[in-house]
Amino acid sequence: MMGSTHFLMQRLPNVQAEMSLHVLAYNLRRAINILGVAKIVAQMQAA
């Protein structure tokens, strides 16, 4: 779905960071699809 089939980095700490970014992107994309861009932006500005 995200277009990656392997990790670009090597060594465990770097792979963990890369995986964390993939998970963050997935969750943000999911939130945008569920709530919509306007509501996400409003929530981010309120925080």
Secondary structure, 3 states (H helix, E strand, C coil): CCCCCCCCCCCHHHHHHHHHHHHHHHHHHHHHHHHCHHHHHHHHHHC
